[in-house]
Amino acid sequence: MGTERFDRAAADWDSKSRRVRLAGKISSAIAELPLSTEMSAMEYGCGTGLVGMAVAPLVGQLIAIDSSSGMLEVLEQKIAAEKIANMETLCCDLLADKYNRQHNLIFCSMTLHHIRDSGALLQRFAELLLPGGYLAIADLFTEDGSFHKADAEGIHHHGFDPEELKSSLEACGMEAISHRTVHSIVKEENSREYPVFLLTARKRS
Ligand SMILES: C[S@@+](CC[C@H](N)C(=O)[O-])C[C@H]1O[C@@H](n2cnc3c(N)ncnc32)[C@H](O)[C@@H]1O
């Protein structure tokens, strides 16, 4: 998929309070992992950094990756304005581009449903984790397709069953896999609730 949709949305992304609220819940849940300032972390599909900027103070280094240069421009302005010294950005698609740095923590918020071959991305995450490293994935539970507008581009999954993700991750060498509901998004358009899970896992040592 092209990145135009997110490039276009970038400037106004943070103006939706429901996105900010959700990111707060997700970053608080990630913060419950045993993080330390010795850790190298990567966020995949970081967008404007709503989650990553809250996690950055809890780790040593954070590389925030996204395939949309528009999203990254907004994040870069925020990093400069807030003088965040331990955060860098990278425009990259892990399934198309070379990337082989390994990390103690990889997290990914509301991005997996945009990835056609989500299983291949889970495999990449497992490869890019150091032994004992943590993975945290937040996304929608399986929904009926009404979360996004009918004509929205780049929606490859209507949420996920975390038990299915767990089976895929076990096959990639991940263990201690669990998930919980961290938030429910209420859509003004239809007044419906869409629960969001955070799944965490650890790479076998
Ligand atoms: C729904 S937004 C979530 C942004 C942010 N994680 C948050 O929680 O606010 C999805 C993000 O995934 C990014 N994305 C979509 N496909 C991607 C891909 N193949 N590789 C990297 N990033 C991708 C988009 O550019 C967008 O920034």
The ligand as an SDF file (V2000), in Angstrom:
LIG
                    3D

 27 29  0  0  0  0  0  0  0  0999 V2000
   -3.3290    3.6990   12.9080 C   0  0  0  0  0  0  0  0  0  0  0  0
   -1.7240    4.4130   12.7400 S   0  0  0  0  0  0  0  0  0  0  0  0
   -1.0820    4.1960   14.3990 C   0  0  0  0  0  0  0  0  0  0  0  0
   -0.0330    5.2150   14.7510 C   0  0  0  0  0  0  0  0  0  0  0  0
    0.5320    5.1200   16.1630 C   0  0  0  0  0  0  0  0  0  0  0  0
    1.1410    3.8340   16.4070 N   0  0  0  0  0  0  0  0  0  0  0  0
   -0.5290    5.3940   17.2020 C   0  0  0  0  0  0  0  0  0  0  0  0
   -0.8800    4.4760   17.9600 O   0  0  0  0  0  0  0  0  0  0  0  0
   -0.9850    6.5560   17.2680 O   0  0  0  0  0  0  0  0  0  0  0  0
   -0.8450    3.1880   11.8030 C   0  0  0  0  0  0  0  0  0  0  0  0
    0.5630    3.5850   11.4630 C   0  0  0  0  0  0  0  0  0  0  0  0
    1.1880    2.4830   10.8130 O   0  0  0  0  0  0  0  0  0  0  0  0
    1.9630    2.9790    9.7480 C   0  0  0  0  0  0  0  0  0  0  0  0
    2.1430    1.9000    8.7650 N   0  0  0  0  0  0  0  0  0  0  0  0
    1.1970    1.3430    7.9650 C   0  0  0  0  0  0  0  0  0  0  0  0
    1.7480    0.3870    7.1990 N   0  0  0  0  0  0  0  0  0  0  0  0
    3.0560    0.3320    7.5340 C   0  0  0  0  0  0  0  0  0  0  0  0
    4.1590   -0.4540    7.0990 C   0  0  0  0  0  0  0  0  0  0  0  0
    4.0100   -1.4010    6.1540 N   0  0  0  0  0  0  0  0  0  0  0  0
    5.3640   -0.2500    7.6560 N   0  0  0  0  0  0  0  0  0  0  0  0
    5.5290    0.7100    8.6130 C   0  0  0  0  0  0  0  0  0  0  0  0
    4.5350    1.4890    9.0730 N   0  0  0  0  0  0  0  0  0  0  0  0
    3.3110    1.2980    8.5330 C   0  0  0  0  0  0  0  0  0  0  0  0
    1.1850    4.1600    9.2200 C   0  0  0  0  0  0  0  0  0  0  0  0
    1.9710    5.0370    8.4370 O   0  0  0  0  0  0  0  0  0  0  0  0
    0.6680    4.7720   10.5110 C   0  0  0  0  0  0  0  0  0  0  0  0
    1.5600    5.7270   11.0250 O   0  0  0  0  0  0  0  0  0  0  0  0
  1  2  1  0
  2  3  1  0
  2 10  1  0
  3  4  1  0
  4  5  1  0
  5  6  1  0
  5  7  1  0
  7  8  2  0
  7  9  1  0
 10 11  1  0
 11 12  1  0
 11 26  1  0
 12 13  1  0
 13 14  1  0
 13 24  1  0
 14 15  1  0
 14 23  1  0
 15 16  2  0
 16 17  1  0
 17 18  1  0
 17 23  2  0
 18 19  1  0
 18 20  2  0
 20 21  1  0
 21 22  2  0
 22 23  1  0
 24 25  1  0
 24 26  1  0
 26 27  1  0
M  CHG  2   2   1   9  -1
M  END
$$$$
